[in-house]
Amino acid sequence: MTATTSTTTVPRGLTLARVLVFLRDYAVLILLGILILVLAIASPSFFTFANLLNIANQNVPLALIAVAGTFVIISGAFDLSTAAIYAVGSVSAAWVAVESGNITLALIAPIVIGVVLGIVNGLAVTVLRVHSFLATLATSLIYKAIAVLITGGALIQVTATGFSELGRGRIGGVFYSVIVLVLFVAVMWFLLKGTVFGRHVFAVGGNADAARLSGIRVDRVKVMVFALSGLAAGIAAAIGVSRIASGQPQAGAGLELSAIAAIILGGTSIYGGVGAVWRSLAGVFLIALIGNGFDILGFNPQIKDLVTGVIILAAVALAAAGTRRR
């Protein structure tokens, strides 16, 4: 079974279907290029190493979750619990740091918790046979409640020396968090494109029944993609809580929807079976540059969400149109 990163079966010649497929596959790169060009012309300070590094650093948690979430959506599922896992991870790290004083243990805790909660999501989907949308919506409520119970609804401040190093530290001028993101993307890229597991993810998302008949253990693949999603949310939580040196149950609110938006905007199909890690990464930075552009150009920030929403809606409509015309 062959892994697929884009639907390439298009008619010969310049037809509407072919144009739609091309736009669906590469619209994110075209928009990203146009936005970079406009912002570079509008502000000389935009296209500087410091500004681009700051944009990347600010969006590391979102990028981590979106990259791993790509596996979930390619497999034909959704994960609405990543923000809640992020919250549980954040407060757990802060609590462990305050109670034990062990910084290493505190920053490992959210990663382990993320994987465990991700596996719970996978089991809820595969064992209970509940649609992933509803299953992760329910678990997100449970996880948020756990985060509140850990903190009692209050903020946990961490003053231990070295706790903020992961989120704020640099090496050679580059944030540790950005280095973590680059390594994570490289691993996920290889996992999706260069391994049997990656091909199975595409197969499950393309046609789960056919994948099962061909011998693929569909349920195990689904549990693994949710575990990866939880892992990413845990790493993001470790970086996030380290950055602000405090854990709060509201941390990460909205991250799950932003991540899904970035994945879809990048061109990964919401119908499963099609997608790529680089697409989600491009989607994250497109959303980030829209926000950065509003700041640089002095536009009304209150309409930023409106513009972002319209672009996402257009991307989803384009994907649907391209699928119908295949």
LINBELWO-V218290 format. One record per residue. N is the residue number from 0. SS is DSSP state (A for helix, B for strand, O for the rest). OMEGA is omega in whole degrees, 0 to 359 (none if undefined). Layout:
BEGIN
n=<N:N>
ss=<SS:SS>
omega=<OMEGA:OMEGA>
END
This chain:
BEGIN
n=<0:1:2:3:4:5:6:7:8:9:10:11:12:13:14:15:16:17:18:19:20:21:22:23:24:25:26:27:28:29:30:31:32:33:34:35:36:37:38:39:40:41:42:43:44:45:46:47:48:49:50:51:52:53:54:55:56:57:58:59:60:61:62:63:64:65:66:67:68:69:70:71:72:73:74:75:76:77:78:79:80:81:82:83:84:85:86:87:88:89:90:91:92:93:94:95:96:97:98:99:100:101:102:103:104:105:106:107:108:109:110:111:112:113:114:115:116:117:118:119:120:121:122:123:124:125:126:127:128:129:130:131:132:133:134:135:136:137:138:139:140:141:142:143:144:145:146:147:148:149:150:151:152:153:154:155:156:157:158:159:160:161:162:163:164:165:166:167:168:169:170:171:172:173:174:175:176:177:178:179:180:181:182:183:184:185:186:187:188:189:190:191:192:193:194:195:196:197:198:199:200:201:202:203:204:205:206:207:208:209:210:211:212:213:214:215:216:217:218:219:220:221:222:223:224:225:226:227:228:229:230:231:232:233:234:235:236:237:238:239:240:241:242:243:244:245:246:247:248:249:250:251:252:253:254:255:256:257:258:259:260:261:262:263:264:265:266:267:268:269:270:271:272:273:274:275:276:277:278:279:280:281:282:283:284:285:286:287:288:289:290:291:292:293:294:295:296:297:298:299:300:301:302:303:304:305:306:307:308:309:310:311:312:313:314:315:316:317:318:319:320:321:322:323:324:325>
ss=<O:O:O:O:O:O:O:O:O:O:O:O:O:O:O:A:A:A:A:A:A:A:A:A:A:A:A:A:A:A:A:A:A:A:A:A:A:A:A:A:A:A:O:O:O:O:O:O:A:A:A:A:A:A:A:A:A:A:O:A:A:A:A:A:A:A:A:A:A:A:A:A:A:A:O:O:O:O:O:O:O:A:A:A:A:A:A:A:A:A:A:A:A:A:A:A:A:A:A:A:O:O:A:A:A:A:A:A:A:A:A:A:A:A:A:A:A:A:A:A:A:A:A:A:A:A:O:O:O:O:O:A:A:A:A:A:A:A:A:A:A:A:A:A:A:A:A:A:A:A:A:O:O:O:O:B:B:O:O:O:O:O:O:O:A:A:A:A:O:B:B:O:O:B:B:A:A:A:A:A:A:A:A:A:A:A:A:A:A:A:A:A:A:A:O:A:A:A:A:A:A:A:A:A:A:A:O:A:A:A:A:A:A:O:O:O:O:A:A:A:A:A:A:A:A:A:A:A:A:A:A:A:A:A:A:A:A:A:A:A:A:A:A:A:O:B:B:O:O:O:O:O:O:O:A:A:A:A:A:A:A:A:A:A:A:A:O:O:O:O:O:O:O:O:O:O:A:A:A:A:A:A:A:A:A:A:A:A:A:A:A:A:A:A:A:A:A:O:O:O:A:A:A:A:A:A:A:A:A:A:A:A:A:A:A:A:A:A:A:A:A:A:A:A:A:O>
omega=<187:177:182:178:176:178:189:180:183:180:178:179:183:179:178:180:182:178:180:179:179:180:180:184:188:181:182:179:178:180:180:179:180:182:178:180:181:182:179:178:184:184:179:182:184:188:176:182:183:181:180:178:178:179:180:182:181:185:179:180:180:181:179:183:180:181:178:179:177:179:182:184:176:180:177:182:176:174:180:185:187:179:179:176:177:181:179:179:182:183:178:179:180:181:180:180:182:185:185:184:181:185:181:179:181:183:175:184:182:180:178:180:179:180:181:181:176:177:177:177:181:179:178:180:188:182:181:180:177:178:185:180:182:182:182:173:179:181:179:177:179:182:178:178:177:180:179:180:180:185:188:180:183:178:175:180:179:181:182:180:177:182:184:186:181:184:185:186:179:170:184:179:182:180:175:183:179:178:177:180:181:180:181:179:181:180:181:178:180:182:183:187:190:182:177:178:179:179:178:178:177:182:180:180:180:179:186:181:179:179:180:180:179:174:179:178:189:183:179:178:181:178:181:180:177:176:177:179:177:177:180:179:178:178:178:180:179:179:182:182:177:183:183:177:176:178:180:185:179:184:175:182:179:182:184:181:177:180:178:178:180:181:181:179:180:177:175:186:176:179:177:175:183:177:181:180:183:180:180:178:177:178:178:184:174:178:180:181:175:178:179:180:177:179:184:184:176:179:178:183:182:179:180:180:178:181:180:180:180:180:179:179:178:180:180:179:179:179:180:180:179:180:181:186:178:none>
END
